Amino acid sequence: MTPTAAWLHIVGIGEEGLDGLTPATRAVVEAAEVIVGGERHHDLARGIGAERVAWPGPFDAMIGTIQGLKGRRVVVLVTGDPLWFSVGARIGRAIPPAEITYHPQLSAFQLAAVRMGWSLADVETLTVHGRPVETMIAFIQPDAQLLILTTGAETPARIAAFLTERGFGQSRMTVLANMGGREEARFDGVAERWDHQVPAFNTLAVDCVAAPDAALIPRVPGLEDSLFQSDGTMTKREVRAATLAKLMPMRGALLWDIGSGSGSVSIEWMRAARYARAIGIEPRADRRATAAANALALGTPRLELVEGEAPEALDALPAPDAIFIGGGLSEPVFEAAWAALRPLGRLVANAVTLESEAALMQLYARYGGSLAHIAVARAEPVGRLTGWRPAMPVMQWSLIKR
């Protein structure tokens, strides 16, 4: 099918409305038989006699509605660039790309970068629109510049609170609203004193400024143990960093964390790569609650927690790209996990007790992989002096499914 056979046009539109479109794109909109969009989009494209369809809900219903219009000249109106944090990508996964023509407009990120004088290559572009606002917490770093698509008028104040709580209260914040339109507005302030009332449709720019006592929470694995709530049963910092190195977090990849406890491995996995996902399997309700609280505080609110024990709890889960077994290693657990693991998937198992080490050694003899013995000692007071206090050594087994 050639591009001229496309029946669906997804058009980015800005505050200038039809006047901001190129002549060719405007002609496509004016020739449409059906225009799909939100109330704001329809307002920006007034004066066209096409049938109007509002966004249906839930979101999946929109796909069915659009597919049902095939055979007619259909235009879907979106804000800015249809393929940058927009519904265009979702539609493109359900409808063959050859049937779609995209008409991009300047995105909110591009407009905001111009207003701020920031290079897009040097900033983090994020969205919390329709997503948990806490997802931006993972990107709070000294000197970072963030451009954030917000989810409403209250979002900047919530982000200001996150910054202040973590020692970034002096961070400079700018809310940009109605960019490119006659009602464009700008609100500048500092996180710890943020008190602006802003329009609901806005983009937030944050120039992160760290105080001397700010929390340093990098996205590189190996966060301080004190950043996690725990009952003491937790993969400790140095071992956790080694574990994540073998698990190899990757964009969009899924981790099974079997016996997740406080969720520290899952949380660091999700922080380490964009859109990485994790499912924590944990039988104890108190530990699942602790893991959920840790995930919220550290910017991974989408950590999924499942009640149950392996291998039974694994049956209905989507196939993972990586698996961590932090406790309860046995042959049935390993075999169920290994069977579910996708090709090129990584499995890491840590053993502390003699019994789990014995089980691990038997599996290593059958399946191969790599073994490491990790011994960590930390300097602690010994009376008026200082000495090394060793942690329990960990045997770590890792292998890749090929």
Secondary structure by P-SEA (a helix, b strand, c coil): cccccccbbbbbbcccccccccaaaaaaaaaccbbbbcaaaaaacccccccccccccaaaaaaaaaaaacccbbbbbbccccccccaaaaaaaccccccbbbbbcccaaaaaaaaaccccccbbbbbccccccccccccccccbbbbbbccccaaaaaaaaaaaaaccccbbbbbbccccccbbbbbbbccccccccccccbbbbbbcccccccccccccccccccccccccccccaaaaaaaaaaaccccbbbbbbcccccaaaaaaaaaaccbbbbbbbbccaaaaaaaaaaaaaacccccccccccccccccccccccbbbbcccccaaaaaaaaaaccccbbbbbbbccaaaaaaaaaaaaccccbbbbbbbbbbbbcccbbbbbbccbbbbbbbbcc
